[in-house]
């Protein structure tokens, strides 16, 4: 049997891919097919999430064991066969490819094609340019200027940290190049 998945992005309106893959392939095979269809590096950390109809994440299938608690089952992509987890047309999944910025593709298993099998996955529809695989996370350095200039512009008010209240630091411990050694009163 062949599964036909539709892949979309919430970042780019006209982006769409359709991938046909054997129901006996693994989630690792599906990951590779997705990465090939969008030109992403296959060696980056990523996960699939099985979702309910409202896109709420239910079960995570990771590229490798992340060392979770022994009480929690670990689902690894190359050990998980698609047909063991996908049993109905309309099944929804998320493919998270950028953990730092929580960016994902949204997949729906659109059609089960019986009486047919595929040796290798096949991208049957490719519309639009895929979003970049990674974007730079926001940082305090987005204020403009180089690090030295930003450090001078950054004050303790820029940090929301209860350890840095007015009585918990000595302003004389800061030098003009930024932070020197910081000590806290007991």
N, C-alpha and C positions, 0 to 999 in steps of 0.2 A: 504494500500500500504506500502511496505517496501523500505527504502532507504539503499543502500549499499555504504558506504564510505570507501575510501582507505586513509590511514594515513601514511605519511613518514616524515623523519627528514633530514635536511640538514647537520646534525652533524655526522650521522652514516649511511654509505652507504647501509648496508644490513638490515636496520631496516624497517619493514613494518607491519602494522596492517590493517585488514579489519573488519569493524563493520557494522552489519545490525541492523536497528532500525526502528520502526514504523514511518511513515510520520507524524503521529499525536502526536508524542512525542515532548518534549520541548528541547531547546538547553541545558537546565540544565541536562536533561536525557542523552543527547549526551556527555556532559562534564563528567558526572559520568561514563559512559561507557568507555570513553577514559582513564580516570584516573585508572579505574579498569584494563584495558588491559595492562597498562604500570607500574602499581604498584605505582602511585603517590597519595599523600595526596589530598583528594577531597575538603578539607576546605581552600585551598590556593586561593588567588586572581588570576583570569584568565579572559580572554575574547576571544570571537570569533570575527573574522573580515570576512565579506563577501567580496570577492575579484573579480576583473575582470580577464580576461584570462591571463593578464600579472602579476598577483599576487599583483596588486595595491589594497590597502585597501580602501573599499568604505563605509561600515557601521559597527559600533562596537556594539556587543551584550555582555553586561557585566554580571557578576554574581550578582552584586547589584548596585543600583543607586549610581553613584560617585559624585552626587551633581553638575552636569554640569549646564550651563546657561539654563534658562527657554526657550530661543529661540531654543535650540538644543534638539531634541527628544532623550529621554533615552530609550534604548532597554535593557530589563532585561531578562536573560536566562529563568527563570521559567515562564515568561509571553509570551515568543515567541515560537510558534509552528513551527516546522521545515517546514511543507508544506506551511506556509505563506511566507517563505523566499527562499525556495529551490524549484524551479519549472522546472529544466532542468538537464538532465544528463550532467556532465561536470562542474557543478557549483563548484567553488573553494572557500575554506575558509582557514583561518589561526586560529589556536588555540594557543594563547599566554599564556604560563604557567609560565614563569619566566620574570616578568616585569623589574627587575633590570638589566638583561643582554639581554633583548629583544630577548628571545628564544621562538620559536614556532614550532608546527607541521603544516604540510601542508596537507590539506584534499581536496579530490575531490569526489563529489558524482558520483560514477561510474555507478550505475544502479538503475532504479526504477523497483521494482518487484510488478506488479499488481496482484490482486486477492489473496493476501496473507497479513497477518498482524502478528505482534509479540507483545506479552504482555511485554516482557523484551528485552532489547538490547542483542545482541549476537556478540561476537568476533569470526569471522569465519576463520581468518588467523592471525598468530602471528609468525613473523620472526625476528630474531635478538634481541639483548638486547637494551632496551630503553635508551636514554641518561639520566643522572642524572637529577632529577627535578630542582635542584639548583646548581649553581657553585658559588664560592666566587668571588665577584667583585674585579677588580684590584684596588689596593690602593698604596699609597706612601710607605706602609710598605712592599711592594714586593721587596724592595731593599735588604732585608736580615737583619737579626739581630732583636733584640728586639726593642720595641718602644723607649726606652731611647737612644739606639745607633743610631737608624734611625733619631730621632729628632736632635741629634748632627750633623749628616751627612747632614740633609736637610737644605738648604739655601733658602733665598728668591728668588733666581733665579729658584728654583724648582717650584715656583707658578707663574702662568700667571695671575696676578691680577694688574690692573692699579692703584688700591689704594695703592699698595706696591711699588711705584717707589722710586728712590734713595732719593728724597727730601721729601717723605711722611712719613718717619719713622725715628726713632732715634735708631741707632744700640746699644746704651748703655741700651736700654730697654729690651734687651735679656739677660737672664741669661744662665749659662752653662748647665742647665737641659732642655733647650728648650725655649719656649716663656714665658715671664712674661707679665705684663700688657702692652698693645700696645696702644699708643696714636698717633693721626695724627695732623700734623700742619694745621692751617686754612689758 
